[in-house]
Amino acid sequence: MKTEISTDRNAAVELLRNGEAVALPTETVYGLAADALNPIAVAKIFEAKGRPRFDPLIVHLPDHDWLERIAALPAQDRQLIFQLGEKFWPGPFTMVLPKREIVPEIVTAGLKTIAVRISAHPVFAEIIRAFGKPLAAPSANRFGRISPTMAKHVLQELDGHISLIIDAGLTTHGIESTIAAVYDGKIDILRRGPVTSEQLSVFGKVDIATEREKISAPGQLPSHYAPKTPLRMVDDLKSFAPETNERCALLAWNPVKSDERFVAIRTLSEKQDLREAAANLFRFLRELDELDLDLIVAERVPAQGLGAAILDRLHRASHV
């Protein structure tokens, strides 16, 4: 199969209608989209990514009207769910809710819940509205690898596995959406992302889920977002000493001009801006990974706000 990078949105809609998987830009990372209501089309996502069938997918909705066609909203949580949707949709926020029978089992990995969001990316929004139905769309990369923030990253990952990648430049947020389960008036963050716990706490009690043995939503596996090169997180860069002849790269948070311990250095944000750091995270990780070195050293970022989501991705990338 030949993989083409294009800006032809009509071609994307046509392929989706024919039950194919297409890589599309979202405001978080590039996603691999297929008709969420067609189990054969959804199976092509798992095949292209090499994704295990026990890992559920996020379903993107064309608009708010689709929410209750896909999810069965509990009476006691309706007001909270609508408030969250009004505030954070379209945007990088996913809610895990009880699913309706219309949703194929393959999408939810057999779970009784479904993860849903509405993307704010104008190209994705145009394509899904033209398609007219929900799209299942996890990140457009091989399973467990670094998520793609540019069309060329998707090509590196999925060349020959899909026929079309829609190019809309660099994504805005650079990390995947926040995922939260909403039940009994509570908000349980299952995956950190651009919408922070501080923002969600305005709407009610917020808990942060710890690592679980059982998968209950996308993006919960302990090892994920990983480069081929081993990655180690450090609190204090001064204490790091490479092994003899070890060739290392640095993913820096603090300002650094040069350092003889490292072959290459990428600084997440010269201004130490967490939003800029999140947008650069996967791109810089991929660039350092391509140098084929022995180790990537990542400085720990501050844990507040969006920093918690960046730390989550670095922790999973370093998990062995």
ABEGO torsion letter per residue (X at the ends): XBBBBBABAAAAAAAAAAGBBBBBBBAABBBBBBBAABAAAAAAAAAAAGBBAABBBBBBBABAAAAAAABBBBAAAAAAAAAAAAAAOBEBBBBBBBBBAABBAAAAGGBABBBBBBBABAAAAAAAAAAGBBBBBBBBBBBGBBBBABAAAAAAAABGABABBBBAEBBAAGBBBBBBBBBGGBBBBABBBABBAAAAAAAEBBBBBBBBABBABBGABABBGBBABBBBBBABAAABBBBBGBBBBBBBABBBABBAABABBBBABAAGBAAAAAAAAAAAAAAAAAAGBABBBBBBBBABEAAAAAAAAAAAAABX
